[in-house]
């Protein structure tokens, strides 16, 4: 028998907080990365390494050379969290103001200038499907995907309302070797590593 809460929003909020507590408890215990979506907890079993980390570091460094002093291309913690929506994500690189990074706890997703993801070899749908849905819902204005599996990616912008919720209206695809524009800054994708064939 299922008992529905008097306030469905309160029930969803309680479930989200329970998942968040679990994720925080597991972060130091199990390998990989945990995030929370509308469907539940996403656990990317493999700790990122090699081409994934090199790609994130190169993108961060290339952006840092272009950004004004008030912004940075951050690759560390904390998570980006929208508790009312029940979503917690951890972008591989986030463009954010120093002032918005200097907070206790999670970062407000609406403070991000851009979220950048390097596609995981073990769970590509997380970046290409669920984050493509979650980031506009969270109000992240620019979402960029780099895919070392295929050597290409996409820049998604212009959030607009749809019957299924907020979505990005503009998608610009690129292939490695081309320049890519992220917000107001253009960087090279030359020399980004690819995953080895399985």
C-alpha positions, 0 to 999 in steps of 0.5 A: 500500500502506498500512502501519498503525502498531503503535499506532493511537493513536500514529499518530493522535497523529502525524497530529494533530501534523502537522496542528497544525504545518501550521495554525500555519504557515498561520495567518499566511500565508493568510486565514481561520481554521483548526481541526482536527476528527476529519475533518481541517483546517477552513479558513473561507476568509473572515476574519470581519468585520462582523456576525460580529465585532460579534456576538462583541464585543457578547456579550463586552461584555454578559457582562463586565458580569455576570461575577465578577472572576475570569472573563472573556469572552475573544475572542482567542487562543490555541486550545482544544486536546484533543490526545488527541482530536485536536481544536483549536478557536478559539471566537469567545468563551470564558468562562474564569477569568483563571488558566486563560487564563494558560498557555503554548500552548493552553487546556485545553477543560475549563477553559472555563465556556462556548464561544460561536460566531457562525455563519459565513456561509461555513461554518455546518455547522462551528458547527451540526454539527461543533462541536456534536459536538466541544465535548462530546467535549472536555468544554466544559460549555456551548456557545452558538450565535448565528446572524446568518443567521437571527437565532436560536441555541441553548444546549447543556448537560448532557453525557451519554454516548451510543453515538456519544460524549458529547453535549449532552442539553439544547438551549434555542433562542432568537431575537434579541430574547430574553434568553439564559442562558449558564451563570449569567448572562443577557444580552440579544440585542437589537440583534445584527446580521444578515448581509445577504441574499446 
